[in-house]
Amino acid sequence: MTRQDTDAETVIARITTGMTVVDATGAPVGTVDMVQRGDPNAVTVQAPTTADPGSSLDELIESAAVEEPDVPADLAARLLRTGYLKVSAPDGAVYAPADQIATVTDQQVRLSVPAADLAVEE
């Protein structure tokens, strides 16, 4: 584990849902909806694209459920490994990797990138 990994884990551990998120320019992005710590061993698995017509209703509902993070597979794998925030924004949810978190205060998370650089939920 590198020092950067440890720093990101320490920072993300101080974040709670409901905190205000601002981007690198200080512009409001939204509020923290979910905090996910990183797992260096995380892998993603693609869900089947079609349900078996003989499946039970529970299995069909499970196959249609959205897994977090809801982004392209390569980005999802990175987010799961590094940790991330899901931020509820006025135009929908966005994701911020732990390495894009600049500072955390009691009330606010400041990112190191502009809001336009954040991954948008699919």
Backbone as JSON Lines, residues from 0, in Angstrom:
{"i":0,"aa":"M","n":[0.85,-1.18,0.0],"ca":[0.0,0.0,0.0],"c":[0.9,1.24,0.0]}
{"i":1,"aa":"T","n":[0.63,2.16,-0.9],"ca":[1.45,3.36,-0.98],"c":[0.93,4.43,-0.03]}
{"i":2,"aa":"R","n":[1.76,5.44,0.2],"ca":[1.35,6.55,1.07],"c":[0.11,7.24,0.5]}
{"i":3,"aa":"Q","n":[0.05,7.39,-0.84],"ca":[-1.1,8.03,-1.47],"c":[-2.38,7.24,-1.18]}
{"i":4,"aa":"D","n":[-2.29,5.9,-1.24],"ca":[-3.45,5.06,-0.92],"c":[-3.9,5.28,0.51]}
{"i":5,"aa":"T","n":[-2.95,5.33,1.42],"ca":[-3.26,5.54,2.84],"c":[-3.9,6.91,3.05]}
{"i":6,"aa":"D","n":[-3.36,7.95,2.41],"ca":[-3.93,9.29,2.52],"c":[-5.37,9.33,2.01]}
{"i":7,"aa":"A","n":[-5.63,8.7,0.87],"ca":[-6.98,8.68,0.3],"c":[-7.94,7.96,1.25]}
{"i":8,"aa":"E","n":[-7.5,6.86,1.86],"ca":[-8.36,6.14,2.8],"c":[-8.65,6.98,4.03]}
{"i":9,"aa":"T","n":[-7.66,7.7,4.53],"ca":[-7.85,8.56,5.69],"c":[-8.84,9.67,5.39]}
{"i":10,"aa":"V","n":[-8.7,10.28,4.23],"ca":[-9.6,11.38,3.82],"c":[-11.02,10.86,3.65]}
{"i":11,"aa":"I","n":[-11.19,9.78,2.93],"ca":[-12.54,9.27,2.64],"c":[-13.23,8.8,3.92]}
{"i":12,"aa":"A","n":[-12.47,8.37,4.91],"ca":[-13.05,7.91,6.18],"c":[-13.7,9.06,6.94]}
{"i":13,"aa":"R","n":[-13.34,10.3,6.64],"ca":[-13.9,11.47,7.33],"c":[-15.16,12.0,6.66]}
{"i":14,"aa":"I","n":[-15.58,11.41,5.56],"ca":[-16.73,11.9,4.81],"c":[-17.98,11.12,5.19]}
{"i":15,"aa":"T","n":[-19.09,11.84,5.34],"ca":[-20.37,11.21,5.65],"c":[-21.42,11.66,4.64]}
{"i":16,"aa":"T","n":[-22.47,10.88,4.51],"ca":[-23.55,11.26,3.6],"c":[-24.17,12.58,4.06]}
{"i":17,"aa":"G","n":[-24.6,13.36,3.08],"ca":[-25.23,14.64,3.36],"c":[-24.28,15.82,3.35]}
{"i":18,"aa":"M","n":[-22.96,15.56,3.35],"ca":[-22.0,16.67,3.32],"c":[-22.09,17.38,1.97]}
{"i":19,"aa":"T","n":[-21.83,18.68,1.98],"ca":[-21.81,19.49,0.76],"c":[-20.52,19.21,0.0]}
{"i":20,"aa":"V","n":[-20.62,19.13,-1.33],"ca":[-19.44,18.91,-2.17],"c":[-19.29,20.11,-3.1]}
{"i":21,"aa":"V","n":[-18.06,20.66,-3.15],"ca":[-17.74,21.75,-4.08],"c":[-16.58,21.29,-4.95]}
{"i":22,"aa":"D","n":[-16.5,21.88,-6.15],"ca":[-15.41,21.49,-7.05],"c":[-14.17,22.33,-6.79]}
{"i":23,"aa":"A","n":[-13.16,22.2,-7.63],"ca":[-11.88,22.88,-7.44],"c":[-12.01,24.4,-7.49]}
{"i":24,"aa":"T","n":[-13.05,24.9,-8.16],"ca":[-13.25,26.34,-8.26],"c":[-14.09,26.88,-7.11]}
{"i":25,"aa":"G","n":[-14.61,25.99,-6.27],"ca":[-15.48,26.39,-5.17],"c":[-16.96,26.37,-5.53]}
{"i":26,"aa":"A","n":[-17.28,26.01,-6.78],"ca":[-18.67,25.93,-7.21],"c":[-19.34,24.71,-6.6]}
{"i":27,"aa":"P","n":[-20.59,24.85,-6.13],"ca":[-21.29,23.7,-5.54],"c":[-21.55,22.6,-6.57]}
{"i":28,"aa":"V","n":[-21.32,21.35,-6.16],"ca":[-21.58,20.2,-7.02],"c":[-22.86,19.52,-6.57]}
{"i":29,"aa":"G","n":[-23.02,19.32,-5.26],"ca":[-24.19,18.64,-4.7],"c":[-23.89,18.16,-3.3]}
{"i":30,"aa":"T","n":[-24.55,17.08,-2.9],"ca":[-24.33,16.51,-1.58],"c":[-23.92,15.04,-1.7]}
{"i":31,"aa":"V","n":[-23.15,14.58,-0.73],"ca":[-22.69,13.2,-0.72],"c":[-23.88,12.28,-0.51]}
{"i":32,"aa":"D","n":[-24.07,11.37,-1.45],"ca":[-25.16,10.4,-1.39],"c":[-24.65,9.05,-0.87]}
{"i":33,"aa":"M","n":[-23.38,8.76,-1.2],"ca":[-22.8,7.47,-0.81],"c":[-21.29,7.62,-0.72]}
{"i":34,"aa":"V","n":[-20.69,6.94,0.26],"ca":[-19.24,6.91,0.42],"c":[-18.82,5.45,0.32]}
{"i":35,"aa":"Q","n":[-17.87,5.17,-0.57],"ca":[-17.36,3.8,-0.71],"c":[-15.85,3.8,-0.56]}
{"i":36,"aa":"R","n":[-15.37,3.1,0.45],"ca":[-13.92,2.97,0.63],"c":[-13.37,2.03,-0.45]}
{"i":37,"aa":"G","n":[-12.11,2.23,-0.77],"ca":[-11.48,1.43,-1.81],"c":[-11.15,0.02,-1.36]}
{"i":38,"aa":"D","n":[-11.11,-0.88,-2.33],"ca":[-10.7,-2.26,-2.12],"c":[-9.71,-2.59,-3.23]}
{"i":39,"aa":"P","n":[-8.4,-2.63,-2.91],"ca":[-7.39,-2.86,-3.93],"c":[-7.57,-4.18,-4.68]}
{"i":40,"aa":"N","n":[-8.31,-5.11,-4.11],"ca":[-8.52,-6.41,-4.75],"c":[-9.86,-6.5,-5.48]}
{"i":41,"aa":"A","n":[-10.56,-5.38,-5.59],"ca":[-11.9,-5.4,-6.19],"c":[-11.83,-5.73,-7.68]}
{"i":42,"aa":"V","n":[-12.81,-6.51,-8.1],"ca":[-13.0,-6.8,-9.52],"c":[-14.47,-6.59,-9.82]}
{"i":43,"aa":"T","n":[-14.78,-6.3,-11.05],"ca":[-16.18,-6.13,-11.41],"c":[-16.61,-7.31,-12.26]}
{"i":44,"aa":"V","n":[-17.87,-7.64,-12.15],"ca":[-18.45,-8.73,-12.92],"c":[-19.64,-8.18,-13.66]}
{"i":45,"aa":"Q","n":[-19.69,-8.42,-14.95],"ca":[-20.81,-7.96,-15.76],"c":[-22.02,-8.86,-15.51]}
{"i":46,"aa":"A","n":[-23.17,-8.26,-15.3],"ca":[-24.41,-9.01,-15.12],"c":[-24.84,-9.55,-16.47]}
{"i":47,"aa":"P","n":[-25.57,-10.66,-16.5],"ca":[-26.06,-11.17,-17.77],"c":[-26.95,-10.14,-18.45]}
{"i":48,"aa":"T","n":[-26.88,-10.08,-19.78],"ca":[-27.65,-9.07,-20.51],"c":[-29.09,-9.49,-20.73]}
{"i":49,"aa":"T","n":[-29.38,-10.78,-20.65],"ca":[-30.76,-11.23,-20.8],"c":[-31.11,-12.16,-19.65]}
{"i":50,"aa":"A","n":[-32.35,-12.08,-19.22],"ca":[-32.8,-12.94,-18.14],"c":[-33.36,-14.23,-18.73]}
{"i":51,"aa":"D","n":[-33.16,-15.32,-18.05],"ca":[-33.72,-16.6,-18.44],"c":[-35.23,-16.54,-18.23]}
{"i":52,"aa":"P","n":[-36.02,-16.79,-19.26],"ca":[-37.48,-16.69,-19.1],"c":[-38.02,-17.61,-18.02]}
{"i":53,"aa":"G","n":[-37.27,-18.65,-17.65],"ca":[-37.73,-19.56,-16.61],"c":[-37.32,-19.1,-15.21]}
{"i":54,"aa":"S","n":[-36.65,-17.96,-15.11],"ca":[-36.18,-17.48,-13.82],"c":[-37.35,-17.05,-12.95]}
{"i":55,"aa":"S","n":[-37.11,-17.1,-11.64],"ca":[-38.12,-16.62,-10.72],"c":[-38.18,-15.11,-10.78]}
{"i":56,"aa":"L","n":[-39.24,-14.53,-10.25],"ca":[-39.4,-13.08,-10.24],"c":[-38.26,-12.42,-9.46]}
{"i":57,"aa":"D","n":[-37.85,-13.04,-8.34],"ca":[-36.75,-12.5,-7.55],"c":[-35.46,-12.44,-8.35]}
{"i":58,"aa":"E","n":[-35.17,-13.49,-9.11],"ca":[-33.96,-13.5,-9.94],"c":[-34.02,-12.45,-11.03]}
{"i":59,"aa":"L","n":[-35.2,-12.25,-11.61],"ca":[-35.37,-11.24,-12.65],"c":[-35.16,-9.84,-12.08]}
{"i":60,"aa":"I","n":[-35.71,-9.58,-10.91],"ca":[-35.53,-8.27,-10.26],"c":[-34.05,-8.06,-9.94]}
{"i":61,"aa":"E","n":[-33.38,-9.09,-9.42],"ca":[-31.96,-8.99,-9.1],"c":[-31.13,-8.69,-10.33]}
{"i":62,"aa":"S","n":[-31.44,-9.33,-11.47],"ca":[-30.65,-9.13,-12.67],"c":[-30.84,-7.72,-13.23]}
{"i":63,"aa":"A","n":[-31.97,-7.09,-12.94],"ca":[-32.23,-5.74,-13.43],"c":[-31.72,-4.67,-12.47]}
{"i":64,"aa":"A","n":[-31.36,-5.06,-11.26],"ca":[-30.89,-4.09,-10.26],"c":[-29.59,-3.45,-10.71]}
{"i":65,"aa":"V","n":[-29.46,-2.17,-10.43],"ca":[-28.26,-1.44,-10.81],"c":[-27.21,-1.6,-9.72]}
{"i":66,"aa":"E","n":[-26.04,-1.98,-10.12],"ca":[-24.92,-2.09,-9.2],"c":[-24.19,-0.76,-9.16]}
{"i":67,"aa":"E","n":[-23.61,-0.44,-8.03],"ca":[-22.81,0.77,-7.9],"c":[-21.34,0.42,-8.1]}
{"i":68,"aa":"P","n":[-20.6,1.29,-8.69],"ca":[-20.98,2.53,-9.35],"c":[-21.55,2.27,-10.74]}
{"i":69,"aa":"D","n":[-22.52,3.07,-11.12],"ca":[-23.2,2.91,-12.4],"c":[-22.49,3.74,-13.48]}
{"i":70,"aa":"V","n":[-21.32,3.25,-13.87],"ca":[-20.47,3.9,-14.89],"c":[-19.89,2.79,-15.76]}
{"i":71,"aa":"P","n":[-19.21,3.13,-16.87],"ca":[-18.59,2.09,-17.7],"c":[-17.67,1.18,-16.88]}
{"i":72,"aa":"A","n":[-17.54,-0.07,-17.3],"ca":[-16.84,-1.11,-16.54],"c":[-15.41,-0.74,-16.16]}
{"i":73,"aa":"D","n":[-14.65,-0.14,-17.07],"ca":[-13.26,0.18,-16.74],"c":[-13.18,1.23,-15.64]}
{"i":74,"aa":"L","n":[-14.06,2.23,-15.69],"ca":[-14.09,3.25,-14.65],"c":[-14.63,2.67,-13.34]}
{"i":75,"aa":"A","n":[-15.63,1.8,-13.43],"ca":[-16.18,1.16,-12.23],"c":[-15.1,0.38,-11.5]}
{"i":76,"aa":"A","n":[-14.27,-0.34,-12.23],"ca":[-13.18,-1.1,-11.6],"c":[-12.22,-0.17,-10.88]}
{"i":77,"aa":"R","n":[-11.89,0.95,-11.51],"ca":[-10.98,1.92,-10.88],"c":[-11.6,2.5,-9.6]}
{"i":78,"aa":"L","n":[-12.88,2.88,-9.68],"ca":[-13.56,3.46,-8.52],"c":[-13.63,2.46,-7.36]}
{"i":79,"aa":"L","n":[-13.91,1.21,-7.67],"ca":[-14.0,0.19,-6.63],"c":[-12.64,-0.04,-5.97]}
{"i":80,"aa":"R","n":[-11.57,0.05,-6.75],"ca":[-10.22,-0.14,-6.18],"c":[-9.78,1.05,-5.35]}
{"i":81,"aa":"T","n":[-10.08,2.28,-5.81],"ca":[-9.57,3.48,-5.13],"c":[-10.52,4.02,-4.07]}
{"i":82,"aa":"G","n":[-11.81,3.72,-4.18],"ca":[-12.83,4.33,-3.34],"c":[-13.41,5.52,-4.07]}
{"i":83,"aa":"Y","n":[-14.63,5.92,-3.69],"ca":[-15.28,7.01,-4.39],"c":[-16.42,7.59,-3.58]}
{"i":84,"aa":"L","n":[-16.88,8.74,-4.05],"ca":[-18.1,9.38,-3.55],"c":[-19.12,9.37,-4.66]}
{"i":85,"aa":"K","n":[-20.37,9.11,-4.31],"ca":[-21.47,9.34,-5.24],"c":[-22.12,10.62,-4.74]}
{"i":86,"aa":"V","n":[-22.23,11.59,-5.63],"ca":[-22.74,12.91,-5.26],"c":[-24.05,13.16,-5.98]}
{"i":87,"aa":"S","n":[-25.09,13.5,-5.2],"ca":[-26.37,13.9,-5.8],"c":[-26.24,15.34,-6.25]}
{"i":88,"aa":"A","n":[-26.33,15.54,-7.54],"ca":[-26.22,16.88,-8.14],"c":[-27.56,17.26,-8.74]}
{"i":89,"aa":"P","n":[-27.78,18.55,-9.01],"ca":[-29.06,18.98,-9.57],"c":[-29.45,18.27,-10.87]}
{"i":90,"aa":"D","n":[-28.47,17.93,-11.71],"ca":[-28.76,17.29,-12.99],"c":[-28.58,15.78,-12.98]}
{"i":91,"aa":"G","n":[-28.47,15.17,-11.8],"ca":[-28.25,13.74,-11.68],"c":[-27.03,13.46,-10.84]}
{"i":92,"aa":"A","n":[-26.74,12.2,-10.64],"ca":[-25.61,11.82,-9.79],"c":[-24.3,11.82,-10.56]}
{"i":93,"aa":"V","n":[-23.21,12.13,-9.84],"ca":[-21.86,12.07,-10.38],"c":[-20.99,11.32,-9.38]}
{"i":94,"aa":"Y","n":[-19.86,10.81,-9.87],"ca":[-18.93,10.06,-9.04],"c":[-17.59,10.77,-8.99]}
{"i":95,"aa":"A","n":[-17.0,10.83,-7.8],"ca":[-15.67,11.41,-7.6],"c":[-14.77,10.35,-6.99]}
{"i":96,"aa":"P","n":[-13.71,9.95,-7.71],"ca":[-12.75,9.01,-7.13],"c":[-12.09,9.61,-5.9]}
{"i":97,"aa":"A","n":[-11.68,8.78,-4.98],"ca":[-11.04,9.25,-3.75],"c":[-9.83,10.12,-4.04]}
{"i":98,"aa":"D","n":[-9.1,9.84,-5.12],"ca":[-7.91,10.63,-5.42],"c":[-8.23,12.02,-5.97]}
{"i":99,"aa":"Q","n":[-9.52,12.32,-6.17],"ca":[-9.92,13.67,-6.59],"c":[-10.47,14.49,-5.42]}
{"i":100,"aa":"I","n":[-10.34,13.98,-4.21],"ca":[-10.78,14.71,-3.02],"c":[-9.58,15.51,-2.52]}
{"i":101,"aa":"A","n":[-9.73,16.84,-2.5],"ca":[-8.63,17.71,-2.08],"c":[-8.61,17.88,-0.56]}
{"i":102,"aa":"T","n":[-9.75,18.3,0.01],"ca":[-9.82,18.53,1.46],"c":[-11.21,18.16,1.97]}
{"i":103,"aa":"V","n":[-11.26,17.9,3.28],"ca":[-12.52,17.61,3.95],"c":[-12.55,18.43,5.22]}
{"i":104,"aa":"T","n":[-13.63,19.21,5.41],"ca":[-13.85,19.92,6.66],"c":[-15.05,19.29,7.34]}
{"i":105,"aa":"D","n":[-15.5,19.86,8.45],"ca":[-16.65,19.3,9.15],"c":[-17.91,19.29,8.31]}
{"i":106,"aa":"Q","n":[-18.04,20.26,7.42],"ca":[-19.28,20.42,6.66],"c":[-19.14,20.2,5.15]}
{"i":107,"aa":"Q","n":[-17.9,20.16,4.63],"ca":[-17.73,20.25,3.19],"c":[-16.6,19.37,2.67]}
{"i":108,"aa":"V","n":[-16.82,18.85,1.45],"ca":[-15.8,18.12,0.72],"c":[-15.42,18.99,-0.48]}
{"i":109,"aa":"R","n":[-14.12,19.28,-0.62],"ca":[-13.64,20.07,-1.76],"c":[-12.87,19.13,-2.67]}
{"i":110,"aa":"L","n":[-13.24,19.15,-3.95],"ca":[-12.58,18.3,-4.94],"c":[-11.4,19.02,-5.57]}
{"i":111,"aa":"S","n":[-10.51,18.27,-6.19],"ca":[-9.33,18.85,-6.85],"c":[-9.55,19.06,-8.33]}
{"i":112,"aa":"V","n":[-10.77,18.8,-8.82],"ca":[-11.08,18.93,-10.24],"c":[-12.38,19.73,-10.4]}
{"i":113,"aa":"P","n":[-12.58,20.32,-11.58],"ca":[-13.87,20.99,-11.83],"c":[-14.99,19.95,-11.97]}
{"i":114,"aa":"A","n":[-16.21,20.37,-11.71],"ca":[-17.36,19.47,-11.77],"c":[-17.5,18.8,-13.13]}
{"i":115,"aa":"A","n":[-17.1,19.49,-14.19],"ca":[-17.23,18.95,-15.55],"c":[-16.36,17.7,-15.74]}
{"i":116,"aa":"D","n":[-15.35,17.49,-14.9],"ca":[-14.46,16.33,-15.02],"c":[-14.98,15.1,-14.29]}
{"i":117,"aa":"L","n":[-16.07,15.2,-13.57],"ca":[-16.61,14.08,-12.81],"c":[-17.38,13.12,-13.7]}
{"i":118,"aa":"A","n":[-17.34,11.84,-13.33],"ca":[-18.07,10.82,-14.08],"c":[-19.56,10.91,-13.78]}
{"i":119,"aa":"V","n":[-20.38,10.92,-14.82],"ca":[-21.83,11.03,-14.68],"c":[-22.43,9.64,-14.6]}
{"i":120,"aa":"E","n":[-23.4,9.47,-13.7],"ca":[-24.09,8.18,-13.57],"c":[-24.81,7.86,-14.87]}
{"i":121,"aa":"E","n":[-24.72,6.59,-15.28],"ca":[-25.39,6.17,-16.52],"c":[-26.87,5.93,-16.32]}
